[in-house]
Amino acid sequence: MKNNYNILGNTYHMENVENIYDELSNLDFHKNLLEEINQLDEDLFQIVFNDGVIIDIGWYPSFDINGEFIIQVISAGDWENPSIKISSGWDKNDLVTKLSGILKQ
């Protein structure tokens, strides 16, 4: 059964979600990066699916004005070799586009 999840203001219909952690949606992209920098760490978002696949988003390096969002898809617990690893800057539209593309796979 598919459930609805609101992430970054968009609704996604997903099934087999075991757990979701979302601090990413609390960020205020109307503010400039410097105003939100104290909220930007490595642990912003994670979805764990029943099959063990994890989608993880964090800001690297944490609290760094020169950092970026890193979106990773982890399979079989292999954090050293993500099956997908892409980045996005402080641009909500770009981040949403990239995350949406991953969630549709």
Biopython code that builds the backbone (N, CA, C, O; Angstrom):
import numpy as np
from Bio.PDB.StructureBuilder import StructureBuilder

atoms = [
    (1, "MET", "N", (0.833, -1.177, 0.000)),
    (1, "MET", "CA", (0.000, 0.000, 0.000)),
    (1, "MET", "C", (0.886, 1.251, 0.000)),
    (1, "MET", "O", (1.844, 1.344, 0.767)),
    (2, "LYS", "N", (0.557, 2.193, -0.854)),
    (2, "LYS", "CA", (1.319, 3.434, -0.938)),
    (2, "LYS", "C", (0.809, 4.423, 0.096)),
    (2, "LYS", "O", (-0.392, 4.536, 0.342)),
    (3, "ASN", "N", (1.755, 5.134, 0.693)),
    (3, "ASN", "CA", (1.438, 6.198, 1.635)),
    (3, "ASN", "C", (1.936, 7.512, 1.059)),
    (3, "ASN", "O", (2.834, 7.528, 0.217)),
    (4, "ASN", "N", (1.359, 8.597, 1.509)),
    (4, "ASN", "CA", (1.771, 9.930, 1.077)),
    (4, "ASN", "C", (2.774, 10.503, 2.063)),
    (4, "ASN", "O", (2.582, 10.425, 3.276)),
    (5, "TYR", "N", (3.844, 11.077, 1.533)),
    (5, "TYR", "CA", (4.872, 11.717, 2.344)),
    (5, "TYR", "C", (5.126, 13.103, 1.777)),
    (5, "TYR", "O", (5.347, 13.254, 0.575)),
    (6, "ASN", "N", (5.095, 14.112, 2.630)),
    (6, "ASN", "CA", (5.362, 15.477, 2.207)),
    (6, "ASN", "C", (6.830, 15.781, 2.491)),
    (6, "ASN", "O", (7.257, 15.817, 3.645)),
    (7, "ILE", "N", (7.584, 15.997, 1.435)),
    (7, "ILE", "CA", (9.015, 16.266, 1.544)),
    (7, "ILE", "C", (9.316, 17.534, 0.757)),
    (7, "ILE", "O", (9.048, 17.608, -0.442)),
    (8, "LEU", "N", (9.868, 18.517, 1.430)),
    (8, "LEU", "CA", (10.206, 19.797, 0.804)),
    (8, "LEU", "C", (9.015, 20.422, 0.094)),
    (8, "LEU", "O", (9.175, 21.068, -0.942)),
    (9, "GLY", "N", (7.819, 20.233, 0.648)),
    (9, "GLY", "CA", (6.619, 20.839, 0.105)),
    (9, "GLY", "C", (5.969, 20.068, -1.020)),
    (9, "GLY", "O", (4.951, 20.508, -1.554)),
    (10, "ASN", "N", (6.524, 18.931, -1.394)),
    (10, "ASN", "CA", (5.962, 18.080, -2.445)),
    (10, "ASN", "C", (5.449, 16.782, -1.835)),
    (10, "ASN", "O", (6.029, 16.266, -0.879)),
    (11, "THR", "N", (4.370, 16.261, -2.387)),
    (11, "THR", "CA", (3.816, 15.003, -1.904)),
    (11, "THR", "C", (4.299, 13.864, -2.791)),
    (11, "THR", "O", (4.174, 13.911, -4.015)),
    (12, "TYR", "N", (4.852, 12.845, -2.151)),
    (12, "TYR", "CA", (5.324, 11.651, -2.851)),
    (12, "TYR", "C", (4.494, 10.466, -2.379)),
    (12, "TYR", "O", (4.184, 10.339, -1.195)),
    (13, "HIS", "N", (4.145, 9.611, -3.313)),
    (13, "HIS", "CA", (3.378, 8.404, -3.010)),
    (13, "HIS", "C", (4.362, 7.242, -3.056)),
    (13, "HIS", "O", (4.820, 6.847, -4.128)),
    (14, "MET", "N", (4.685, 6.695, -1.875)),
    (14, "MET", "CA", (5.690, 5.635, -1.798)),
    (14, "MET", "C", (5.156, 4.469, -0.984)),
    (14, "MET", "O", (4.319, 4.627, -0.095)),
    (15, "GLU", "N", (5.670, 3.296, -1.319)),
    (15, "GLU", "CA", (5.315, 2.122, -0.555)),
    (15, "GLU", "C", (6.585, 1.487, 0.001)),
    (15, "GLU", "O", (7.698, 1.799, -0.422)),
    (16, "ASN", "N", (6.389, 0.604, 0.944)),
    (16, "ASN", "CA", (7.484, -0.146, 1.564)),
    (16, "ASN", "C", (8.468, 0.734, 2.320)),
    (16, "ASN", "O", (9.647, 0.395, 2.422)),
    (17, "VAL", "N", (8.000, 1.864, 2.852)),
    (17, "VAL", "CA", (8.846, 2.739, 3.667)),
    (17, "VAL", "C", (8.814, 2.219, 5.101)),
    (17, "VAL", "O", (7.757, 2.130, 5.727)),
    (18, "GLU", "N", (9.982, 1.883, 5.596)),
    (18, "GLU", "CA", (10.107, 1.392, 6.968)),
    (18, "GLU", "C", (10.224, 2.545, 7.954)),
    (18, "GLU", "O", (9.631, 2.522, 9.032)),
    (19, "ASN", "N", (10.996, 3.549, 7.569)),
    (19, "ASN", "CA", (11.243, 4.665, 8.474)),
    (19, "ASN", "C", (11.622, 5.897, 7.653)),
    (19, "ASN", "O", (12.233, 5.789, 6.590)),
    (20, "ILE", "N", (11.251, 7.055, 8.161)),
    (20, "ILE", "CA", (11.642, 8.300, 7.508)),
    (20, "ILE", "C", (12.035, 9.313, 8.582)),
    (20, "ILE", "O", (11.355, 9.458, 9.598)),
    (21, "TYR", "N", (13.136, 10.004, 8.338)),
    (21, "TYR", "CA", (13.619, 11.083, 9.190)),
    (21, "TYR", "C", (13.772, 12.297, 8.285)),
    (21, "TYR", "O", (14.477, 12.231, 7.278)),
    (22, "ASP", "N", (13.123, 13.402, 8.628)),
    (22, "ASP", "CA", (13.133, 14.553, 7.730)),
    (22, "ASP", "C", (13.269, 15.869, 8.479)),
    (22, "ASP", "O", (12.286, 16.427, 8.967)),
    (23, "GLU", "N", (14.487, 16.349, 8.563)),
    (23, "GLU", "CA", (14.752, 17.701, 9.038)),
    (23, "GLU", "C", (14.969, 18.632, 7.846)),
    (23, "GLU", "O", (14.968, 19.854, 7.996)),
    (24, "LEU", "N", (15.151, 18.058, 6.688)),
    (24, "LEU", "CA", (15.374, 18.815, 5.458)),
    (24, "LEU", "C", (14.203, 19.748, 5.154)),
    (24, "LEU", "O", (14.400, 20.892, 4.743)),
    (25, "SER", "N", (12.989, 19.251, 5.359)),
    (25, "SER", "CA", (11.795, 20.038, 5.045)),
    (25, "SER", "C", (11.607, 21.223, 5.983)),
    (25, "SER", "O", (10.801, 22.111, 5.705)),
    (26, "ASN", "N", (12.345, 21.245, 7.093)),
    (26, "ASN", "CA", (12.259, 22.365, 8.032)),
    (26, "ASN", "C", (13.153, 23.540, 7.645)),
    (26, "ASN", "O", (13.043, 24.623, 8.219)),
    (27, "LEU", "N", (14.034, 23.326, 6.676)),
    (27, "LEU", "CA", (14.915, 24.411, 6.248)),
    (27, "LEU", "C", (14.110, 25.491, 5.525)),
    (27, "LEU", "O", (13.144, 25.197, 4.820)),
    (28, "ASP", "N", (14.523, 26.736, 5.711)),
    (28, "ASP", "CA", (13.850, 27.860, 5.063)),
    (28, "ASP", "C", (14.692, 28.338, 3.883)),
    (28, "ASP", "O", (15.643, 29.102, 4.050)),
    (29, "PHE", "N", (14.329, 27.877, 2.694)),
    (29, "PHE", "CA", (15.080, 28.224, 1.497)),
    (29, "PHE", "C", (14.825, 29.650, 1.039)),
    (29, "PHE", "O", (15.450, 30.111, 0.085)),
    (30, "HIS", "N", (13.914, 30.358, 1.704)),
    (30, "HIS", "CA", (13.724, 31.777, 1.404)),
    (30, "HIS", "C", (14.820, 32.617, 2.051)),
    (30, "HIS", "O", (15.066, 33.754, 1.646)),
    (31, "LYS", "N", (15.468, 32.052, 3.050)),
    (31, "LYS", "CA", (16.601, 32.723, 3.689)),
    (31, "LYS", "C", (17.846, 32.428, 2.867)),
    (31, "LYS", "O", (17.894, 31.472, 2.094)),
    (32, "ASN", "N", (18.845, 33.270, 3.055)),
    (32, "ASN", "CA", (20.102, 32.978, 2.368)),
    (32, "ASN", "C", (20.856, 31.892, 3.143)),
    (32, "ASN", "O", (20.542, 31.604, 4.298)),
    (33, "LEU", "N", (21.820, 31.320, 2.507)),
    (33, "LEU", "CA", (22.570, 30.198, 3.073)),
    (33, "LEU", "C", (23.173, 30.540, 4.431)),
    (33, "LEU", "O", (23.125, 29.727, 5.354)),
    (34, "LEU", "N", (23.727, 31.712, 4.555)),
    (34, "LEU", "CA", (24.367, 32.106, 5.815)),
    (34, "LEU", "C", (23.370, 32.119, 6.976)),
    (34, "LEU", "O", (23.734, 31.792, 8.106)),
    (35, "GLU", "N", (22.132, 32.488, 6.710)),
    (35, "GLU", "CA", (21.113, 32.519, 7.759)),
    (35, "GLU", "C", (20.707, 31.114, 8.231)),
    (35, "GLU", "O", (20.236, 30.958, 9.357)),
    (36, "GLU", "N", (20.881, 30.108, 7.395)),
    (36, "GLU", "CA", (20.488, 28.738, 7.736)),
    (36, "GLU", "C", (21.668, 27.822, 8.020)),
    (36, "GLU", "O", (21.472, 26.639, 8.300)),
    (37, "ILE", "N", (22.878, 28.338, 7.954)),
    (37, "ILE", "CA", (24.074, 27.496, 8.044)),
    (37, "ILE", "C", (24.123, 26.664, 9.330)),
    (37, "ILE", "O", (24.645, 25.549, 9.313)),
    (38, "ASN", "N", (23.600, 27.174, 10.429)),
    (38, "ASN", "CA", (23.636, 26.429, 11.692)),
    (38, "ASN", "C", (22.688, 25.239, 11.714)),
    (38, "ASN", "O", (22.730, 24.434, 12.643)),
    (39, "GLN", "N", (21.839, 25.118, 10.711)),
    (39, "GLN", "CA", (20.922, 23.978, 10.594)),
    (39, "GLN", "C", (21.473, 22.898, 9.668)),
    (39, "GLN", "O", (20.921, 21.800, 9.600)),
    (40, "LEU", "N", (22.546, 23.199, 8.963)),
    (40, "LEU", "CA", (23.023, 22.329, 7.893)),
    (40, "LEU", "C", (24.108, 21.371, 8.379)),
    (40, "LEU", "O", (25.283, 21.726, 8.464)),
    (41, "ASP", "N", (23.684, 20.158, 8.691)),
    (41, "ASP", "CA", (24.640, 19.131, 9.096)),
    (41, "ASP", "C", (24.469, 17.891, 8.224)),
    (41, "ASP", "O", (23.706, 17.899, 7.258)),
    (42, "GLU", "N", (25.178, 16.843, 8.570)),
    (42, "GLU", "CA", (25.176, 15.627, 7.750)),
    (42, "GLU", "C", (23.895, 14.809, 7.898)),
    (42, "GLU", "O", (23.619, 13.952, 7.058)),
    (43, "ASP", "N", (23.128, 15.044, 8.916)),
    (43, "ASP", "CA", (21.945, 14.227, 9.196)),
    (43, "ASP", "C", (20.671, 15.036, 9.011)),
    (43, "ASP", "O", (20.060, 15.464, 9.990)),
    (44, "LEU", "N", (20.265, 15.249, 7.765)),
    (44, "LEU", "CA", (19.084, 16.050, 7.477)),
    (44, "LEU", "C", (17.889, 15.225, 7.017)),
    (44, "LEU", "O", (16.742, 15.593, 7.270)),
    (45, "PHE", "N", (18.155, 14.115, 6.346)),
    (45, "PHE", "CA", (17.053, 13.368, 5.736)),
    (45, "PHE", "C", (17.476, 11.926, 5.492)),
    (45, "PHE", "O", (18.591, 11.648, 5.049)),
    (46, "GLN", "N", (16.545, 11.012, 5.795)),
    (46, "GLN", "CA", (16.806, 9.611, 5.492)),
    (46, "GLN", "C", (15.498, 8.847, 5.368)),
    (46, "GLN", "O", (14.615, 8.942, 6.220)),
    (47, "ILE", "N", (15.398, 8.092, 4.288)),
    (47, "ILE", "CA", (14.284, 7.155, 4.120)),
    (47, "ILE", "C", (14.886, 5.758, 4.086)),
    (47, "ILE", "O", (15.829, 5.493, 3.340)),
    (48, "VAL", "N", (14.333, 4.870, 4.902)),
    (48, "VAL", "CA", (14.745, 3.474, 4.887)),
    (48, "VAL", "C", (13.567, 2.665, 4.357)),
    (48, "VAL", "O", (12.463, 2.723, 4.898)),
    (49, "PHE", "N", (13.820, 1.917, 3.300)),
    (49, "PHE", "CA", (12.795, 1.062, 2.709)),
    (49, "PHE", "C", (12.900, -0.350, 3.270)),
    (49, "PHE", "O", (13.950, -0.754, 3.770)),
    (50, "ASN", "N", (11.814, -1.086, 3.183)),
    (50, "ASN", "CA", (11.766, -2.447, 3.714)),
    (50, "ASN", "C", (12.831, -3.365, 3.121)),
    (50, "ASN", "O", (13.258, -4.318, 3.772)),
    (51, "ASP", "N", (13.262, -3.086, 1.893)),
    (51, "ASP", "CA", (14.274, -3.929, 1.258)),
    (51, "ASP", "C", (15.701, -3.533, 1.642)),
    (51, "ASP", "O", (16.668, -4.089, 1.119)),
    (52, "GLY", "N", (15.826, -2.564, 2.564)),
    (52, "GLY", "CA", (17.137, -2.154, 3.054)),
    (52, "GLY", "C", (17.753, -0.993, 2.305)),
    (52, "GLY", "O", (18.792, -0.485, 2.728)),
    (53, "VAL", "N", (17.157, -0.552, 1.210)),
    (53, "VAL", "CA", (17.675, 0.606, 0.477)),
    (53, "VAL", "C", (17.445, 1.860, 1.309)),
    (53, "VAL", "O", (16.384, 2.037, 1.908)),
    (54, "ILE", "N", (18.442, 2.720, 1.338)),
    (54, "ILE", "CA", (18.392, 3.960, 2.109)),
    (54, "ILE", "C", (18.669, 5.130, 1.177)),
    (54, "ILE", "O", (19.611, 5.095, 0.385)),
    (55, "ILE", "N", (17.848, 6.160, 1.276)),
    (55, "ILE", "CA", (18.131, 7.436, 0.611)),
    (55, "ILE", "C", (18.509, 8.408, 1.714)),
    (55, "ILE", "O", (17.738, 8.640, 2.645)),
    (56, "ASP", "N", (19.697, 8.971, 1.601)),
    (56, "ASP", "CA", (20.252, 9.812, 2.654)),
    (56, "ASP", "C", (20.656, 11.158, 2.060)),
    (56, "ASP", "O", (21.266, 11.220, 0.993)),
    (57, "ILE", "N", (20.307, 12.230, 2.764)),
    (57, "ILE", "CA", (20.716, 13.573, 2.335)),
    (57, "ILE", "C", (21.323, 14.298, 3.525)),
    (57, "ILE", "O", (20.747, 14.335, 4.612)),
    (58, "GLY", "N", (22.486, 14.867, 3.299)),
    (58, "GLY", "CA", (23.145, 15.664, 4.323)),
    (58, "GLY", "C", (23.885, 16.821, 3.680)),
    (58, "GLY", "O", (24.031, 16.879, 2.459)),
    (59, "TRP", "N", (24.348, 17.735, 4.506)),
    (59, "TRP", "CA", (25.134, 18.888, 4.046)),
    (59, "TRP", "C", (26.581, 18.616, 4.428)),
    (59, "TRP", "O", (26.894, 18.388, 5.596)),
    (60, "TYR", "N", (27.468, 18.641, 3.423)),
    (60, "TYR", "CA", (28.877, 18.308, 3.642)),
    (60, "TYR", "C", (29.765, 19.414, 3.104)),
    (60, "TYR", "O", (29.546, 19.885, 1.988)),
    (61, "PRO", "N", (30.773, 19.845, 3.876)),
    (61, "PRO", "CA", (30.944, 19.572, 5.293)),
    (61, "PRO", "C", (29.887, 20.302, 6.127)),
    (61, "PRO", "O", (29.392, 21.362, 5.745)),
    (62, "SER", "N", (29.567, 19.720, 7.245)),
    (62, "SER", "CA", (28.555, 20.292, 8.138)),
    (62, "SER", "C", (28.876, 21.739, 8.489)),
    (62, "SER", "O", (30.023, 22.102, 8.748)),
    (63, "PHE", "N", (27.822, 22.554, 8.488)),
    (63, "PHE", "CA", (27.897, 23.940, 8.953)),
    (63, "PHE", "C", (28.912, 24.787, 8.179)),
    (63, "PHE", "O", (29.391, 25.799, 8.692)),
    (64, "ASP", "N", (29.238, 24.385, 6.960)),
    (64, "ASP", "CA", (30.247, 25.075, 6.153)),
    (64, "ASP", "C", (29.556, 25.832, 5.019)),
    (64, "ASP", "O", (28.797, 25.238, 4.253)),
    (65, "ILE", "N", (29.809, 27.114, 4.908)),
    (65, "ILE", "CA", (29.205, 27.956, 3.885)),
    (65, "ILE", "C", (29.571, 27.474, 2.479)),
    (65, "ILE", "O", (28.846, 27.748, 1.523)),
    (66, "ASN", "N", (30.685, 26.762, 2.348)),
    (66, "ASN", "CA", (31.124, 26.233, 1.064)),
    (66, "ASN", "C", (30.665, 24.796, 0.831)),
    (66, "ASN", "O", (31.103, 24.144, -0.117)),
    (67, "GLY", "N", (29.786, 24.308, 1.694)),
    (67, "GLY", "CA", (29.317, 22.937, 1.569)),
    (67, "GLY", "C", (28.254, 22.776, 0.503)),
    (67, "GLY", "O", (27.937, 23.709, -0.235)),
    (68, "GLU", "N", (27.707, 21.565, 0.439)),
    (68, "GLU", "CA", (26.645, 21.246, -0.506)),
    (68, "GLU", "C", (25.846, 20.067, 0.027)),
    (68, "GLU", "O", (26.321, 19.303, 0.867)),
    (69, "PHE", "N", (24.623, 19.932, -0.478)),
    (69, "PHE", "CA", (23.830, 18.763, -0.164)),
    (69, "PHE", "C", (24.402, 17.579, -0.930)),
    (69, "PHE", "O", (24.727, 17.695, -2.112)),
    (70, "ILE", "N", (24.523, 16.450, -0.261)),
    (70, "ILE", "CA", (24.916, 15.203, -0.906)),
    (70, "ILE", "C", (23.751, 14.234, -0.738)),
    (70, "ILE", "O", (23.315, 13.941, 0.375)),
    (71, "ILE", "N", (23.259, 13.745, -1.879)),
    (71, "ILE", "CA", (22.169, 12.768, -1.902)),
    (71, "ILE", "C", (22.791, 11.431, -2.253)),
    (71, "ILE", "O", (23.455, 11.296, -3.281)),
    (72, "GLN", "N", (22.574, 10.435, -1.391)),
    (72, "GLN", "CA", (23.136, 9.116, -1.618)),
    (72, "GLN", "C", (22.045, 8.055, -1.556)),
    (72, "GLN", "O", (21.101, 8.155, -0.773)),
    (73, "VAL", "N", (22.194, 7.046, -2.391)),
    (73, "VAL", "CA", (21.351, 5.859, -2.307)),
    (73, "VAL", "C", (22.267, 4.720, -1.888)),
    (73, "VAL", "O", (23.242, 4.398, -2.568)),
    (74, "ILE", "N", (21.934, 4.121, -0.759)),
    (74, "ILE", "CA", (22.752, 3.072, -0.159)),
    (74, "ILE", "C", (22.009, 1.747, -0.285)),
    (74, "ILE", "O", (20.844, 1.633, 0.094)),
    (75, "SER", "N", (22.700, 0.757, -0.821)),
    (75, "SER", "CA", (22.125, -0.582, -0.939)),
    (75, "SER", "C", (22.986, -1.561, -0.147)),
    (75, "SER", "O", (24.209, -1.429, -0.096)),
    (76, "ALA", "N", (22.340, -2.534, 0.464)),
    (76, "ALA", "CA", (23.019, -3.609, 1.202)),
    (76, "ALA", "C", (23.962, -3.073, 2.273)),
    (76, "ALA", "O", (24.975, -3.700, 2.583)),
    (77, "GLY", "N", (23.630, -1.915, 2.836)),
    (77, "GLY", "CA", (24.429, -1.349, 3.918)),
    (77, "GLY", "C", (25.814, -0.880, 3.511)),
    (77, "GLY", "O", (26.646, -0.620, 4.379)),
    (78, "ASP", "N", (26.088, -0.764, 2.218)),
    (78, "ASP", "CA", (27.415, -0.398, 1.728)),
    (78, "ASP", "C", (27.543, 1.122, 1.596)),
    (78, "ASP", "O", (27.398, 1.677, 0.507)),
    (79, "TRP", "N", (27.815, 1.782, 2.722)),
    (79, "TRP", "CA", (27.958, 3.239, 2.748)),
    (79, "TRP", "C", (29.223, 3.711, 2.024)),
    (79, "TRP", "O", (29.307, 4.870, 1.616)),
    (80, "GLU", "N", (30.195, 2.828, 1.864)),
    (80, "GLU", "CA", (31.437, 3.198, 1.181)),
    (80, "GLU", "C", (31.259, 3.293, -0.331)),
    (80, "GLU", "O", (32.030, 3.973, -1.009)),
    (81, "ASN", "N", (30.235, 2.606, -0.861)),
    (81, "ASN", "CA", (30.010, 2.578, -2.307)),
    (81, "ASN", "C", (28.536, 2.810, -2.626)),
    (81, "ASN", "O", (27.825, 1.876, -2.998)),
    (82, "PRO", "N", (28.073, 4.063, -2.479)),
    (82, "PRO", "CA", (26.656, 4.333, -2.783)),
    (82, "PRO", "C", (26.344, 4.016, -4.245)),
    (82, "PRO", "O", (27.172, 4.233, -5.130)),
    (83, "SER", "N", (25.134, 3.498, -4.483)),
    (83, "SER", "CA", (24.749, 3.204, -5.868)),
    (83, "SER", "C", (24.461, 4.494, -6.636)),
    (83, "SER", "O", (24.585, 4.532, -7.860)),
    (84, "ILE", "N", (24.082, 5.532, -5.926)),
    (84, "ILE", "CA", (23.916, 6.873, -6.503)),
    (84, "ILE", "C", (24.492, 7.871, -5.510)),
    (84, "ILE", "O", (24.273, 7.756, -4.304)),
    (85, "LYS", "N", (25.228, 8.848, -6.019)),
    (85, "LYS", "CA", (25.740, 9.932, -5.182)),
    (85, "LYS", "C", (25.786, 11.183, -6.043)),
    (85, "LYS", "O", (26.573, 11.278, -6.984)),
    (86, "ILE", "N", (24.922, 12.149, -5.705)),
    (86, "ILE", "CA", (24.871, 13.402, -6.450)),
    (86, "ILE", "C", (24.838, 14.564, -5.469)),
    (86, "ILE", "O", (24.530, 14.384, -4.291)),
    (87, "SER", "N", (25.152, 15.740, -5.955)),
    (87, "SER", "CA", (25.186, 16.911, -5.076)),
    (87, "SER", "C", (24.259, 18.000, -5.589)),
    (87, "SER", "O", (23.844, 18.016, -6.748)),
    (88, "SER", "N", (23.956, 18.901, -4.680)),
    (88, "SER", "CA", (23.126, 20.059, -4.995)),
    (88, "SER", "C", (23.547, 21.189, -4.074)),
    (88, "SER", "O", (23.894, 20.965, -2.915)),
    (89, "GLY", "N", (23.515, 22.396, -4.595)),
    (89, "GLY", "CA", (23.826, 23.564, -3.775)),
    (89, "GLY", "C", (22.586, 24.046, -3.037)),
    (89, "GLY", "O", (21.599, 23.320, -2.916)),
    (90, "TRP", "N", (22.647, 25.268, -2.551)),
    (90, "TRP", "CA", (21.557, 25.871, -1.789)),
    (90, "TRP", "C", (20.486, 26.364, -2.762)),
    (90, "TRP", "O", (20.267, 27.567, -2.903)),
    (91, "ASP", "N", (19.829, 25.427, -3.422)),
    (91, "ASP", "CA", (18.800, 25.716, -4.407)),
    (91, "ASP", "C", (17.708, 24.673, -4.246)),
    (91, "ASP", "O", (17.873, 23.523, -4.653)),
    (92, "LYS", "N", (16.597, 25.073, -3.653)),
    (92, "LYS", "CA", (15.530, 24.123, -3.350)),
    (92, "LYS", "C", (15.010, 23.430, -4.603)),
    (92, "LYS", "O", (14.778, 22.221, -4.587)),
    (93, "ASN", "N", (14.824, 24.175, -5.686)),
    (93, "ASN", "CA", (14.301, 23.574, -6.914)),
    (93, "ASN", "C", (15.229, 22.489, -7.447)),
    (93, "ASN", "O", (14.765, 21.426, -7.860)),
    (94, "ASP", "N", (16.513, 22.743, -7.441)),
    (94, "ASP", "CA", (17.480, 21.750, -7.900)),
    (94, "ASP", "C", (17.459, 20.521, -6.992)),
    (94, "ASP", "O", (17.482, 19.389, -7.473)),
    (95, "LEU", "N", (17.415, 20.747, -5.688)),
    (95, "LEU", "CA", (17.381, 19.643, -4.719)),
    (95, "LEU", "C", (16.127, 18.798, -4.905)),
    (95, "LEU", "O", (16.201, 17.569, -4.905)),
    (96, "VAL", "N", (14.980, 19.446, -5.061)),
    (96, "VAL", "CA", (13.717, 18.733, -5.267)),
    (96, "VAL", "C", (13.753, 17.930, -6.572)),
    (96, "VAL", "O", (13.309, 16.783, -6.609)),
    (97, "THR", "N", (14.276, 18.528, -7.627)),
    (97, "THR", "CA", (14.370, 17.833, -8.920)),
    (97, "THR", "C", (15.220, 16.572, -8.797)),
    (97, "THR", "O", (14.834, 15.511, -9.287)),
    (98, "LYS", "N", (16.360, 16.686, -8.151)),
    (98, "LYS", "CA", (17.256, 15.535, -8.002)),
    (98, "LYS", "C", (16.650, 14.465, -7.101)),
    (98, "LYS", "O", (16.726, 13.278, -7.417)),
    (99, "LEU", "N", (16.052, 14.867, -5.984)),
    (99, "LEU", "CA", (15.427, 13.899, -5.096)),
    (99, "LEU", "C", (14.249, 13.216, -5.780)),
    (99, "LEU", "O", (14.080, 12.003, -5.659)),
    (100, "SER", "N", (13.444, 13.978, -6.488)),
    (100, "SER", "CA", (12.289, 13.407, -7.194)),
    (100, "SER", "C", (12.727, 12.364, -8.218)),
    (100, "SER", "O", (12.092, 11.320, -8.369)),
    (101, "GLY", "N", (13.814, 12.660, -8.915)),
    (101, "GLY", "CA", (14.337, 11.709, -9.885)),
    (101, "GLY", "C", (14.738, 10.393, -9.240)),
    (101, "GLY", "O", (14.490, 9.322, -9.793)),
    (102, "ILE", "N", (15.351, 10.473, -8.081)),
    (102, "ILE", "CA", (15.762, 9.264, -7.354)),
    (102, "ILE", "C", (14.544, 8.507, -6.840)),
    (102, "ILE", "O", (14.488, 7.281, -6.935)),
    (103, "LEU", "N", (13.578, 9.224, -6.302)),
    (103, "LEU", "CA", (12.403, 8.556, -5.737)),
    (103, "LEU", "C", (11.551, 7.873, -6.801)),
    (103, "LEU", "O", (10.820, 6.932, -6.493)),
    (104, "LYS", "N", (11.634, 8.331, -8.039)),
    (104, "LYS", "CA", (10.855, 7.723, -9.113)),
    (104, "LYS", "C", (11.504, 6.468, -9.667)),
    (104, "LYS", "O", (10.886, 5.741, -10.444)),
    (105, "GLN", "N", (12.745, 6.204, -9.275)),
    (105, "GLN", "CA", (13.456, 5.015, -9.771)),
    (105, "GLN", "C", (12.963, 3.760, -9.089)),
    (105, "GLN", "O", (13.448, 2.667, -9.381)),
]
sb = StructureBuilder()
sb.init_structure("model")
sb.init_model(0)
sb.init_chain("A")
sb.init_seg("    ")
for serial, (resi, resn, name, xyz) in enumerate(atoms, 1):
    if name == "N":
        sb.init_residue(resn, " ", resi, " ")
    sb.init_atom(name, np.array(xyz, "f"), 0.0, 1.0, " ", f" {name:<3s}", serial, name[0])
structure = sb.get_structure()
